[in-house]
Amino acid sequence: MAAIKLAEPVSATSFSRIKSIDILRGAIMVLMAIDHVRVYSGIPAGGPTPGIFFTRWVTHFSAPGFAFLAGTSAFLYSLKLQNNGKLARFLLTRGLLLVFLELTLIRFFWTFNFNYGAFTLAGVIWMLGWCMVILSLFVRLSPRTIGIIGLFIIFGQQIFHVIPKIFPASIAKPVGYAWNFFYPADLPTMPGIAILYVLIPWIGVMMAGYGFGQILLLGPKKRRKICLRLGISAILAYLIIGSLIIVLGPAYEGKLNPVFRLLNQQKYPASQLFLMMTLGPLIALLPFAERSSGWLSRTLETIGRVPMFYYLLHILLIHVSALLTNFIISGTMHQEWYGSAPFVEVDESQRWNLPLLYLVYFVDLVLLYFACRWYGIYKFGHPDRKWLKYI
């Protein structure tokens, strides 16, 4: 990333940039809820039929968008603070708060039980929290340097698979317990905890987003040009490399057709192709979000301005909605299905169909919008209450 010369004062354009980020963040959060309703419906992730496949696929943009835009937002917040020490403290404290919430409140909302010995989840909020903690250690470097380090982590992530091999076999178990939170390395895993999101390459995505923030300080025309070039280049690279792998790779014996195989990139951990597939469109769409207007953009902006509030509430609401839906259908709430959510076990005969899934999703989304609108008015109407910036 080349050094960037500001084309205009930050204060003159900061509103539109933050608005565009909020709109995109709102969009990916709206998509995310589809997948979490799907979890409680019992419908398995992906599948050979287009309806089930794309119900899962469209939600893939959420985690990369969260991490990338969190980095960009941290950069923009640094401009407001003008103090790297204060930024580091904010990222550290907010990151640790997210980890705490993942292990307590969020975990309870997912499962409605306190049996931590049987199941604990290291999910997306856990990942975002620790990535903020790690980013806090780097904020004294230039945004350009942080962005370059992030890109190195993304594209060189497989290095982290072999690093633990240098340790002697006698300490493989404790090393594995710690390292598996960073990157899979074929080492023993800690019992009782499901690591859904390792920290690598996600910390690289957040750092790349931090470096990307510099682009938002350019004039509108140059900013749009760079965003389109970066986004489209990532998309083309993903399409070309992914297609070559399908054509030249080993024979495939699964049920997915070539188009679905191209779209079905590895998410756990997120591969380079997965990140290009998801971040490319988000970056390319940023200029259009800047110029968008109308009820849809206002709705997405309302949600995107209060992401943590939305996240906490949407899991609780979807879980309660699932219990009520089950009760209406069968006369039983079937809470026993969700003791290890999001890894539910629902008999195929009792899974929801797609129309019911989307009906529950739509109702929940309407309720979430009004809740976010209320909270946004409260939060931004009370700037003196500093704790509100954490939720």
C-alpha positions in Angstrom: 0.0 0.0 0.0 1.6 3.2 -1.1 1.8 6.3 1.1 -1.3 8.3 0.7 -1.6 12.1 0.4 -4.9 13.5 1.7 -6.9 15.2 -1.0 -9.2 17.0 1.5 -9.6 17.6 5.2 -10.8 14.6 7.2 -13.7 16.5 8.8 -15.1 17.5 5.4 -15.9 13.9 4.4 -15.9 11.8 7.5 -19.7 11.7 7.7 -20.2 10.1 4.3 -17.4 7.6 4.8 -18.7 6.5 8.2 -22.2 6.2 6.6 -20.9 4.0 3.9 -19.2 1.7 6.4 -22.3 1.5 8.5 -24.4 0.6 5.4 -22.1 -2.2 4.4 -21.8 -3.4 8.0 -25.6 -3.3 8.3 -25.9 -5.4 5.1 -23.6 -8.1 6.3 -25.4 -8.3 9.7 -28.7 -8.7 7.9 -27.2 -11.5 5.9 -25.7 -13.1 9.0 -29.1 -13.5 10.7 -30.2 -15.8 7.8 -27.5 -18.3 8.8 -28.3 -18.2 12.5 -32.0 -18.8 11.8 -30.9 -21.7 9.6 -28.9 -23.1 12.5 -32.0 -23.3 14.7 -34.1 -24.6 11.8 -32.0 -27.7 11.7 -31.2 -27.3 8.0 -27.5 -28.3 7.4 -25.1 -25.8 6.1 -24.8 -25.8 2.3 -26.0 -28.7 0.1 -26.5 -29.7 -3.5 -29.9 -27.8 -3.9 -29.6 -24.1 -4.9 -32.0 -22.9 -2.2 -30.1 -24.5 0.7 -26.7 -23.8 -0.8 -27.2 -20.1 -1.3 -29.0 -19.7 2.0 -25.6 -20.5 3.5 -23.4 -19.0 0.9 -24.8 -15.4 1.1 -23.9 -15.4 4.8 -20.2 -16.0 4.1 -19.7 -12.2 3.6 -20.4 -11.6 7.3 -17.3 -12.7 9.2 -14.8 -11.2 6.7 -16.9 -8.0 6.6 -16.9 -7.8 10.4 -13.2 -8.2 10.8 -12.2 -6.0 7.8 -14.6 -3.1 8.8 -13.6 -3.4 12.4 -10.1 -2.6 11.4 -11.2 0.3 9.2 -13.3 1.6 12.0 -10.4 1.4 14.4 -8.3 3.5 11.9 -11.1 6.1 11.7 -11.3 6.2 15.5 -7.6 6.8 15.7 -8.1 10.0 13.6 -10.7 11.1 16.2 -8.5 10.3 19.2 -5.2 11.5 17.7 -3.6 9.4 20.4 -2.2 5.9 19.8 -2.1 5.1 23.5 -5.8 5.9 23.9 -6.6 3.8 20.8 -4.6 0.9 22.1 -6.4 1.0 25.5 -9.8 1.2 23.8 -9.0 -1.8 21.5 -7.6 -3.8 24.5 -10.6 -3.1 26.7 -13.2 -3.6 24.0 -11.5 -6.7 22.8 -11.5 -8.3 26.3 -15.1 -7.3 26.7 -16.1 -9.1 23.5 -14.2 -12.2 24.7 -16.0 -12.1 28.0 -19.4 -11.6 26.3 -18.7 -14.6 24.0 -17.9 -16.9 26.9 -20.9 -15.7 29.1 -23.9 -13.9 27.7 -23.6 -14.9 24.0 -22.9 -18.5 24.9 -26.0 -18.5 27.1 -28.1 -16.9 24.4 -27.0 -19.7 22.0 -27.8 -22.6 24.4 -30.0 -21.4 27.3 -27.9 -23.5 29.7 -24.9 -23.1 32.0 -23.3 -26.5 31.3 -19.9 -25.1 30.4 -18.2 -28.4 31.0 -20.1 -29.9 28.1 -19.9 -27.1 25.6 -18.1 -23.7 25.2 -17.8 -21.9 21.9 -15.0 -19.8 20.6 -17.0 -18.1 17.9 -16.9 -14.9 15.8 -17.1 -12.5 18.7 -14.3 -14.3 20.5 -12.3 -14.0 17.3 -13.0 -10.3 16.9 -12.2 -9.6 20.5 -8.8 -11.2 20.5 -8.0 -9.7 17.1 -8.7 -6.2 18.7 -6.4 -7.1 21.5 -3.6 -8.1 19.1 -4.2 -5.0 16.9 -3.8 -2.9 20.0 -0.1 -4.0 20.1 0.5 -2.7 16.6 -1.3 0.7 16.5 1.9 2.6 17.1 3.1 1.5 13.7 2.0 3.3 10.5 -1.3 2.2 9.0 0.6 1.2 5.8 2.9 -1.1 7.8 -0.1 -2.6 9.7 -1.8 -3.2 6.4 1.2 -4.9 4.9 1.6 -7.2 7.9 -2.1 -8.1 7.6 -1.7 -9.0 3.9 1.3 -11.2 4.8 -0.7 -13.0 7.4 -3.6 -13.6 5.0 -1.5 -14.9 2.1 1.1 -16.7 4.2 -1.3 -18.2 6.7 -0.2 -21.8 6.0 3.2 -21.0 7.6 1.4 -21.1 10.9 0.4 -24.7 10.4 4.0 -25.9 10.5 5.5 -23.5 13.2 4.4 -25.8 16.1 6.4 -28.7 14.5 9.6 -27.1 15.9 8.6 -27.9 19.4 9.6 -31.3 20.9 7.0 -34.0 21.1 7.1 -34.0 24.9 5.3 -30.6 25.1 3.0 -31.1 22.0 -0.1 -31.3 24.2 0.2 -28.0 26.0 1.5 -26.3 22.8 -1.5 -27.7 20.9 -4.0 -26.5 23.5 -2.7 -22.9 22.9 -1.8 -23.0 19.2 -5.1 -24.4 18.0 -6.7 -21.1 19.0 -4.4 -19.5 16.4 -4.3 -21.9 13.6 -5.0 -25.7 13.1 -1.8 -27.7 13.4 -2.8 -31.3 13.9 -2.2 -31.0 17.6 -4.3 -32.1 20.6 -7.3 -29.8 21.1 -8.6 -28.5 24.5 -11.6 -30.6 25.6 -14.9 -29.0 26.1 -14.4 -26.0 23.8 -15.3 -25.8 20.1 -13.0 -23.4 18.2 -15.1 -22.2 15.4 -12.9 -19.2 14.5 -9.1 -19.4 14.9 -7.4 -16.0 15.1 -5.3 -16.5 11.9 -6.0 -15.3 9.2 -8.6 -13.1 10.8 -6.2 -10.8 12.6 -4.6 -10.3 9.1 -8.0 -9.3 7.8 -8.5 -6.8 10.6 -5.0 -5.3 10.1 -5.6 -5.1 6.3 -8.8 -3.2 7.1 -6.9 -0.8 9.3 -4.5 -0.1 6.5 -7.4 0.2 4.0 -8.7 3.1 6.1 -6.1 5.4 4.5 -7.9 5.0 1.2 -11.0 6.5 2.7 -9.1 9.8 3.2 -8.7 10.3 -0.5 -11.0 12.4 -2.6 -14.2 10.8 -3.8 -13.2 10.1 -7.4 -9.8 8.6 -6.5 -11.3 6.7 -3.6 -14.0 5.1 -5.8 -11.4 4.3 -8.5 -9.1 2.5 -6.0 -11.9 0.6 -4.3 -13.2 -0.6 -7.6 -9.8 -1.7 -8.8 -9.0 -3.5 -5.5 -12.4 -5.2 -5.3 -12.6 -6.3 -8.9 -9.0 -7.5 -8.9 -9.7 -9.7 -5.9 -12.8 -11.1 -7.5 -11.0 -11.8 -10.8 -8.1 -13.5 -9.0 -10.5 -15.6 -7.0 -12.4 -16.7 -10.2 -9.3 -17.5 -12.2 -7.4 -19.3 -9.5 -10.5 -21.1 -8.2 -11.4 -22.3 -11.7 -7.9 -23.5 -12.5 -7.9 -25.6 -9.3 -11.2 -27.2 -10.3 -10.1 -27.9 -13.9 -6.5 -29.0 -13.1 -7.0 -30.4 -9.6 -7.7 -34.0 -8.6 -10.9 -35.8 -9.6 -13.9 -34.7 -7.6 -16.3 -37.3 -6.2 -18.8 -35.0 -4.3 -22.3 -33.9 -5.2 -21.6 -30.2 -5.9 -21.5 -29.0 -9.5 -18.5 -26.9 -10.7 -20.2 -23.6 -10.0 -21.1 -24.6 -6.5 -17.6 -26.0 -6.0 -16.1 -22.6 -7.1 -18.3 -20.8 -4.6 -17.8 -23.4 -1.8 -14.4 -22.1 -0.6 -12.9 -23.1 2.8 -14.1 -20.9 5.7 -12.6 -22.7 8.7 -9.9 -21.4 8.6 -10.7 -18.9 6.0 -8.6 -19.6 2.9 -7.1 -16.9 0.6 -9.8 -17.7 -2.1 -12.6 -17.4 0.5 -11.4 -14.0 1.6 -10.9 -12.8 -2.0 -14.4 -14.1 -2.8 -16.0 -12.2 0.1 -13.9 -9.1 0.6 -13.6 -8.3 -3.1 -17.3 -7.5 -3.5 -17.4 -5.6 -0.2 -14.6 -3.3 -1.2 -16.0 -2.8 -4.7 -19.4 -1.9 -3.3 -18.1 0.7 -0.9 -18.3 3.6 -3.4 -21.9 2.7 -4.2 -22.8 2.6 -0.5 -21.4 6.2 -0.2 -23.9 7.4 -2.8 -26.8 5.3 -1.8 -30.1 6.7 -0.5 -33.6 5.7 0.2 -35.3 3.5 2.8 -33.1 0.5 2.3 -29.8 2.3 2.9 -31.3 4.1 5.9 -32.4 0.8 7.3 -29.0 -0.8 6.9 -27.3 2.3 8.3 -29.5 2.1 11.4 -28.5 -1.5 12.0 -24.8 -0.9 11.1 -24.4 1.9 13.6 -25.1 -0.4 16.6 -23.4 -3.7 15.6 -22.8 -5.2 19.0 -26.3 -4.4 20.3 -27.7 -6.1 17.2 -25.5 -9.1 17.6 -26.4 -9.7 21.2 -30.1 -9.2 20.6 -30.3 -11.2 17.4 -29.1 -14.5 18.9 -31.5 -14.2 21.9 -34.4 -13.3 19.6 -33.7 -16.1 17.0 -33.4 -18.7 19.8 -36.7 -17.6 21.4 -38.3 -17.5 17.9 -37.2 -21.0 17.2 -38.7 -22.3 20.5 -42.0 -20.5 19.7 -42.0 -21.8 16.1 -41.4 -25.4 17.2 -44.2 -25.1 19.8 -46.6 -23.8 17.1 -45.7 -26.6 14.7 -45.5 -29.6 17.1 -46.7 -28.4 20.5 -43.2 -28.8 22.0 -40.4 -26.2 22.1 -37.6 -28.8 21.7 -35.0 -26.8 23.7 -33.0 -30.1 23.9 -32.0 -29.6 20.3 -30.1 -26.4 21.1 -27.8 -27.4 24.0 -24.7 -27.1 21.8 -25.9 -24.4 19.4 -24.8 -23.6 16.7 -24.2 -27.3 16.4 -27.8 -28.5 16.6 -29.1 -32.0 16.1 -32.6 -32.0 14.6 -34.1 -35.1 13.0 -34.6 -34.6 9.3 -38.3 -35.1 9.5 -38.6 -32.2 12.0 -36.4 -29.7 10.2 -38.1 -26.5 8.9 -38.5 -25.9 5.2 -37.0 -22.9 3.5 -40.2 -20.8 3.4 -40.7 -21.2 7.1 -37.0 -20.3 7.7 -37.3 -17.1 5.8 -40.6 -16.2 7.4 -39.1 -16.4 10.9 -36.1 -14.5 9.6 -38.2 -11.7 8.2 -40.2 -11.3 11.4 -37.1 -11.3 13.5 -35.4 -8.8 11.2 -38.3 -6.3 11.5 -38.2 -6.6 15.3 -34.4 -6.1 15.3 -34.7 -3.0 13.1 -37.0 -1.3 15.5 -34.9 -2.3 18.5 -31.7 -1.0 16.8 -33.5 2.3 15.9 -34.4 2.8 19.5 -31.0 2.0 20.8 -29.2 4.1 18.2 -31.3 7.1 19.2 -30.5 6.5 22.9 -26.8 5.8 22.3 -26.0 8.7 20.1 -28.2 11.0 22.1 -26.1 10.4 25.2 -22.5 11.0 24.2 -21.6 11.7 27.8 -22.2 8.0 28.7 -18.8 6.6 27.7 -19.7 3.0 28.3 -22.2 3.1 25.4 -19.3 3.2 22.9 -18.5 -0.4 23.9 -22.0 -1.8 22.9 
